[in-house]
Amino acid sequence: MNWCIHQTIMIQHLKVSSVSNSSVLQIGTAGSIRSLSNLYNTGGYVEPTPELGASPTNPVSLVPLPAPT
């Protein structure tokens, strides 16, 4: 059986508020999705970020998540 599919997509306005490292934005159909990850130092930082964890100077603490069911 042969399928012939024609598709037309017209996008007037597309707003993406956030794209993270594992996000996929797909418009239309695709035979395969190839991942691409780019890391840019747009702030001109020269030192690594501090480790996460609660401390007197960093009140952020990690929240334990329940195991998946």
N, C-alpha and C positions, 0 to 999 in steps of 0.2 A: 504494500500500500504506500503510495506516495502522497505527501502533503505539500502543498504550496501555500505559504502564508504571507500575505502582504500586510504591512503595518505602517501606519502613519501616526506620528506623535507630534503634537503641537503644544508647546509649553509657553504660556504667556508670562508667567511669573513663578520662579522657584526660589524659595527661601530655605536655606539650610542653617539652622542655628548652631549645630555642633557636629563635628566629625571627630571621633576618637580613633585610636589605633586599630580597633577591631570592627569599625563600622563599614558597612557596605551600602553604597548608594547606587541603585540600579533603576534605570529608566528603560522600559521596554523589555525585550527578551534578549537573552544572551546564551550562546552555546556553552560558554565557559566564563568564569569570573577569575581574573588574575589579580592577586593581591599586590598592592603597592603601598609601601610605608616610607614616608620621608620625614626626617627630623631636621628642623631648622633652628638655629640659634639666632632668633630675631632680636633678642634683647642684648646680645653681645656679652653674655655671661662667660666668665673664664674659670669659675670654680664650680664643682659639682653641688647639687642641691643637698641640703641637710637630710639626714635619715628621719623617717617618720617615727613617731613615738612620743608618749607623754614625757615631758620634762618641765622643769620650772620655767624655762624660756620658751618652750613649745607646748602649749596646752592640748594640741591635737593628739588624740589617742585612736588606735585602731579599733574598729568595732567587729567583734566576732560574728560571723554569719552562720546560720544553721546549715547542716548538711543537706545536700539536695535529696529530694525524695523521688 
